[in-house]
Amino acid sequence: MSGAVAGIVSLTAWAGLAVQFAATLAVEQSVPATLWILVHFFTIVTNLLLAILFGALALGRRDIATPGRLGGITLAILLVGIVYALLLTGLHPLRGGALIADGLLHKATPVLAPLGWLVAAPKGGLTRRDPWLWTLYPLAYFAYALVRGAVEGRFAYPFLDFPAHGWTHVAVHAVVMAAGFVSAGHLLLWLDQRLSRIR
């Protein structure tokens, strides 16, 4: 049962990535250009890692799908869903494959992954340092997105666009997101320990 649930999470993410790749390729007409555009987005990278880790969990590869990695990617995909709902919904009109991918990558996986973690992920393996380690991923992406945006003159997300909005705007969003991410990480740690004792 748990393997099937993890498999559903993984397949949903893979489906969203495939549809988004096809939709972007139809516009760019180049595989390298399509890949370069896609890896600009936290949503894409996070769903890719989610697909790999939950796929490994479904296949019983606990050496890959460790408790720390599963907890971190679950938290990251929750961030995707929350930021999308609060800041990004409706910014760009979508249709066709892009609209389908949007639903799968921004709405479906942020709901399915936490459920998958509850049902399928091993419990009791998280430590107090994990919430802080998990924060390194969005922080690394944040730095990458700022540098790439500054070089290319195009930012993945409006709240990162410091030339248009100023550093204060960017810093406020970063601090709020980081605080929320760390707080949610500690909540996930508490839940992991609680579920471990119950089981």
N, C-alpha and C positions, 0 to 999 in steps of 0.2 A: 504493500500500500504506500509506504513512504517513498519507495523508489519511483512509483508511478507519479506521485505528486511532484517530486523533484523533476521528473522527466517533462511533465506538463509545463512547469515554470521555464525550463530550458528551451523547450520547443517553441513556446510563445515568444521568447526573446529572439531565438534564431529566425522565426517567421517575420517578426518586425524588422530585424536587420536586413533580411533578404529583400523584403518589399521596399524598404528605404533605399537600399543599394540600387535596385532596379529603377526606382523613381528618379534618383539623382543621376544615374547613368543615362537615362533617357534625355536629360537636359544637357549634361556635360559631354556626352559622346566619347568619353575616355575613362578607362578603368583607373589609371593612376590618379587622374584629376578627381575622380569620384571618391577614391579612398582617402585622398588628401583632405578633401572637404569634410568627409564624415568623421575623421579622427580629430576634427576641430571641436567636436561637441561632447560634453560630459555625458549626455544621454546615450550616445552611441557607444562610447568606450565602456561605460558602466553596464549597459545591456550586453555587450560582448563578454565582459568578465562574468556577468551573471549567467549567461548561457553556458559558458565553459564550466564554471564551478558547480552549478546545479546539474549539469549534464554528468559531470564526474561523480556527484553524489548519487545520481540515479543509477550509475554503473557500478557503484560500490567502491569507488576510488577515494577512500578516506585519506590517502596520502596527499591527494590534491585538494579535495574538499574538506579542509581542516575546519574545526569550529571557529577559529579566529577569522579565516578567510570568508566563511559563510556569513558570519555575523557582520563583518565589514561591508560585504557587498549588499547584504540585505539593508543595512543602514544607508548605503549610498543610493540604492534605487528608491528608497523612501524619500531621500533628499530630491531626487529627480522629480518624483510625483508632486511633492509639496511645492517646490519652486515653480514647476510648470503651472500648477493650479493657481498660485498666488500672483505670479509675475509674468507669465508667458502666454497664457491662454488667449487666443484670438488675435495675437499680434500679426500673424500672417495668414491670409486666406489659403486654405488647402483643399485639394481635390484629388480624386483618383487614388493612386498608390500612396502618395504622400499623406493623405488623410487616413488611410488604413494603418500605415506605419505609425503615424502620430498616436492613434488609439492604442496600438499594441505596445509601443515603447514608452509612452508617457502616462498611460492610464492602466493598462492591463498588468504589465509586469510590476509596477509599484504596489499593486494590490495582491497579486498572486505570490510574489516573492516572500513577503512576511508570513503569509499563510503556509507557504512551503517550508519556511524556516521553522515555524511552530510544529509542523507535522513531521518533517523529514530530517531536520538537522540534529546531530547529536548534541545533547545538553550536558552542562557541567564542565565544559572544557575551556570556558572563557576565564580570563584573569583581569585584574584591576588595571593592568597596563593597556589592555586591548582598546578601550575607548579612545585613548590618546594615540595609539598606533593607527587606528582607523582614520584619524583626522589627517594623517600625512597624505593620504590619497587625494582628497579634495583640495588640500593646500598645494600639492604638486601640480594638480590640474590648473588651479587658479593662477599660479606663476606662469605655467606654459601658455595658458590662454591670453594672459596679459601681454607676454612677449610676442607671441604670434600675432595677436591683434595689432600691436604697435608696429610690427614690421610690415604686415600686409595691409593695414589700414581698414581692416574689417574684423569686427569682434563677434564671437559666437553668440553672446547674449548681451542685450542692451545694458544691463547693470554693470557690465565690465568695461563699457566704453568711456574711459576716463577723459579722452580729448573732448567728448561731447558733454559729459556731465560733471567732470571734475573728480579729483581724487577723494574728496570727502564722501561723495555719493558712493563710490566704489568701496571705500573703507567701511562705511556704515553697513552696507549689504554683506560684506565679507565677515565683519564681526558678528552680526546677527546670525548669519548662517553657521559660522563656526561654533558659536555658543549653543545654538540649537542642536547641532550635530553632536557635540560632546555630551550635552544633556541627554539626548536620545540614546547615545552609546552607553551611558551609565544605566539608563532604564533597561536597555536590552541586556546588559550584564546582570542586573537584578533579576530580570525575568528568566534568564538562563539558569541562574542559581536556584531560583524558586522552583522552576519546572524540574530541575535535576533532583531536588529533594523530594518532590511529589512522586516522581517516577521510581 
